[in-house]
Amino acid sequence: MEKIITYEDFTKVDLRIGTIIEVNDFPKARKPAYKLTIDFGDLGVKKTSAQITTQYKKEELVNRQIVAVVNFPKKQIANFMSECLVVGAVRADDVFLLHPETKVKNGMQVS
């Protein structure tokens, strides 16, 4: 276990369900990555990059629901502005996206 946080700390993290609606290559990223466009329902559409090219093909990602942190400040990555952070399990250099077991409403909060 890395660091102990309080329940209050955890409640500050806004985890939401979104559906990936567009996937593009990101050749300017330092490590292989995709640019993702994600629909979060009432929260709107957000973009991010994700280093998931070894586990997923672009066509496998479109219409897939994922979990993401939506309340981080925007972050410049190469020539791209990331607006959220997709959540996944990490093993070595592989990332496995977390997702709901059944389809749910975009924007639904994860707790």
C-alpha positions as CSV (number, residue, x, y, z in Angstrom):
1,M,0.0,0.0,0.0
2,E,1.4,3.4,-1.0
3,K,-0.2,6.2,1.0
4,I,-3.1,6.3,3.4
5,I,-5.8,8.8,2.6
6,T,-9.0,9.8,4.4
7,Y,-12.5,9.1,3.2
8,E,-12.7,12.9,2.7
9,D,-9.7,12.7,0.3
10,F,-11.5,10.0,-1.7
11,T,-14.7,12.0,-2.0
12,K,-12.8,14.8,-3.7
13,V,-12.1,12.4,-6.7
14,D,-14.9,12.6,-9.2
15,L,-15.1,9.3,-11.0
16,R,-17.6,9.0,-13.8
17,I,-18.7,6.6,-16.4
18,G,-18.3,7.7,-20.0
19,T,-18.5,6.1,-23.5
20,I,-15.6,6.4,-25.9
21,I,-17.0,8.0,-29.1
22,E,-13.8,8.6,-31.0
23,V,-10.2,7.1,-31.0
24,N,-7.3,8.6,-32.9
25,D,-3.6,7.9,-33.1
26,F,-1.4,10.2,-31.1
27,P,2.0,10.2,-32.9
28,K,3.4,13.1,-30.9
29,A,3.0,11.4,-27.5
30,R,6.3,10.2,-25.9
31,K,5.0,6.7,-25.4
32,P,2.5,5.1,-27.8
33,A,-1.0,6.4,-27.0
34,Y,-4.4,7.1,-28.4
35,K,-6.4,10.3,-28.3
36,L,-9.8,9.5,-26.9
37,T,-13.0,11.5,-27.1
38,I,-15.4,10.5,-24.3
39,D,-19.1,11.3,-23.8
40,F,-20.0,11.9,-20.1
41,G,-23.7,12.6,-20.7
42,D,-24.8,15.8,-18.8
43,L,-21.1,16.6,-18.1
44,G,-20.4,16.9,-21.8
45,V,-17.7,15.5,-24.0
46,K,-14.1,15.4,-22.8
47,K,-10.8,14.4,-24.4
48,T,-7.8,12.6,-23.0
49,S,-4.9,10.5,-24.1
50,A,-4.3,7.0,-22.9
51,Q,-1.3,4.7,-23.2
52,I,-3.4,1.6,-24.1
53,T,-2.2,0.7,-27.5
54,T,-0.7,-2.6,-26.5
55,Q,-3.9,-4.0,-25.2
56,Y,-6.6,-2.4,-27.4
57,K,-7.2,-1.7,-31.1
58,K,-8.9,1.6,-31.9
59,E,-12.0,-0.2,-33.2
60,E,-12.4,-2.2,-30.0
61,L,-12.6,1.1,-28.0
62,V,-15.3,2.9,-29.8
63,N,-18.6,2.6,-27.9
64,R,-16.9,1.1,-24.9
65,Q,-17.8,2.5,-21.5
66,I,-14.9,3.4,-19.2
67,V,-14.3,4.9,-15.8
68,A,-12.5,8.3,-15.6
69,V,-11.5,11.0,-13.2
70,V,-13.2,14.2,-14.5
71,N,-12.2,16.8,-12.0
72,F,-8.5,17.1,-12.7
73,P,-7.3,20.4,-14.2
74,K,-6.6,20.3,-17.9
75,K,-3.1,19.0,-18.8
76,Q,-1.0,19.7,-21.9
77,I,0.4,16.6,-23.4
78,A,2.6,17.4,-26.5
79,N,0.2,19.4,-28.7
80,F,-3.0,18.0,-27.1
81,M,-5.0,19.2,-24.0
82,S,-6.2,16.3,-21.8
83,E,-9.4,17.0,-19.9
84,C,-9.8,13.8,-17.8
85,L,-7.9,10.7,-16.8
86,V,-9.1,7.2,-17.8
87,V,-8.7,4.6,-15.0
88,G,-7.2,1.2,-15.5
89,A,-5.3,-1.6,-13.8
90,V,-1.6,-1.5,-14.5
91,R,0.7,-4.5,-15.0
92,A,4.2,-3.6,-16.1
93,D,3.6,-1.3,-19.2
94,D,0.1,-2.7,-19.9
95,V,-3.1,-0.8,-18.8
96,F,-6.4,-2.7,-18.6
97,L,-9.4,-0.3,-18.6
98,L,-11.9,-0.4,-15.8
99,H,-15.5,-0.5,-16.9
100,P,-19.0,-1.2,-15.6
101,E,-20.3,-4.7,-15.9
102,T,-23.4,-3.6,-17.7
103,K,-24.2,-0.6,-19.7
104,V,-25.1,2.4,-17.6
105,K,-26.0,6.1,-18.2
106,N,-23.0,8.2,-19.3
107,G,-22.0,10.6,-16.5
108,M,-23.0,8.2,-13.7
109,Q,-20.9,8.7,-10.6
110,V,-18.6,5.9,-9.3
111,S,-18.3,5.6,-5.6
